[in-house]
Amino acid sequence: MAETGVFAQAVASRLAEAGLEVAPAAIQGAIVTDNAQSILVVYLTWPDETQIVAVADAITAELTGNGAAYFPQLEGVEPAVRPLDIPTPVPLPPGLRTQLMGPAIKIGLALAVGVALALLWHYLDPTVREAAELEELGLDILAEIPRK
């Protein structure tokens, strides 16, 4: 019922009256409902935290004002629908993909930085390893200790 296009259009009309233009398709895709023991629970996922309360209030107003239109069995019962809680935005936890990609990216970045630092250390290392390196610098070699 709350996920239908007719309901989304009615909510969009209420939002337009309040000065907020929202497409009915966006509202329809953002609503998920659940019925638990004769209680309708409406879940709303909305990308803009400044608009979510206005959209939730419009949904509440539409259900309380025209509840009998969506629930024919409640026609003549006043009030047909009443809110139990005030709409309160709750941030969603990050998705599984975000939770898994975060550490993978950090490990990959740490590995790349580690390899880059090792190569930089090798490049900037002042240790003389061969007699030819001293000859290139123009220094005379008096003696060389053999490796074996």
N, C-alpha and C positions, 0 to 999 in steps of 0.2 A: 504494500500500500504506500508506504513512505518512499519507496524506491521507484515509483511510477513517474512517467513524464508529466501527467496531470498535476500531481503533487509538486513536482519540481517547478512547473510553470507557475503554480499558485505562490510558492515561496519566492520565486524570482519577482513576481508582481509585488509582493509585500516589500521586498528589498528595494525595488525601484521606487516605491512610494517613500521609502526612507532615504532615497538619494544614492543608493548603491546599485550599480548595474552589474549583474552577474548572469551569465548564460544558464538557462535551465539545465542544459546537458552537464555543465560542471557541477551543479547541485545534485543532479540525479546520480552521477558517478561517485559523489563524495559521501552518500548516505548508505549506511548499513543498519538494518534493524534486527532485533531479536525479541521474541516473545517469551517471557519467563513468568509463569503462574499468573496469567492475565495482566501482566505489566509489559507494555511496549517500551523497549529500550532503543533509543536512536543513537547510533554512533556516527560521528561526522569527522571525516579526515579532510582538512583544508590547508592549502599551502601558505596562506597569509594569516599570521596570528592576529593581526589587527582587525580582520574581517570575520574571523570565526565566531566571535560572540554575537555579532549582528546576524549572521546566517543561522546560528543556533536559536537566537531569539525569534527570528522569522519562522523557523520550523515549529517552534513551540506555539507561537501565535496562530499559525495556520492549523495546527492540530487542535488547539483549544477552541478556536473560533469556528472551525468547520469540521470538527471531529465526526459528526454524524454523516457527513458526505463520504467519508472514507471508511467508516464503520457503520453500515446500515443497521446492524442489530442494536446500536446505541441511540437510534433516533427517538427523540422524546425524553431521553434521560438527560438531566442537566446536573452538572456539566458532564458532557460525554467523555471528555478527556481533560485531565488536569495534570500539571507538572508536579513531579515529586521532588526534583532537585533543580537548583539553578544551573544553567549551562556553565560549565567550568572547563576552560581549555587545559588539557594535559599533554605535555610533549611526548611524542612517541619515542621509544628507544630506537637506537640505530638498528638497521636491518642486519641479517646474518652476513650478507656480502660485505658490508662495511666493516663489521667486526672481524671478518677473516682477512680482508684486504689490507686493513691498517697495519697489522703486524708483518705481513708479507712485504709490504712496501718499505717498512722501517728496516727490516732485515736486509732486503736488497740494497737499499740506500747505504746502510752501514757497511755492507760488503764492498760496494763500489768505492766508498770513501776510504776504507781500509786499504784496498789495492792501490788507489791513487796516492795515498800517503806513503806506502811502501816504495812505490816507484819514485816519488819525489825525494824520499830519504836516500835512495840509491843514487839518484842524480846529483844531489847536493852533498853527498858524503865526501869529506876531505881526505880520506884514507888513501895512501899511495899503495897500489897493489903490484905494479910492474915498474921496472927500471926505465922502461920506455916513456912512462908518464913524466918522470923527472927530466929526461932528455928533451921532451917536448917543451918543458918550461924553461929550458936553457940552463939547467943546473948540472954541474959536473958530478959524476958518480965516482966515489973513491973506492967503494967495495960493495959487493953484493953477497948476501948470505944465501947459499943454495937451499932449495926447498927440501932436499933429502940429504 
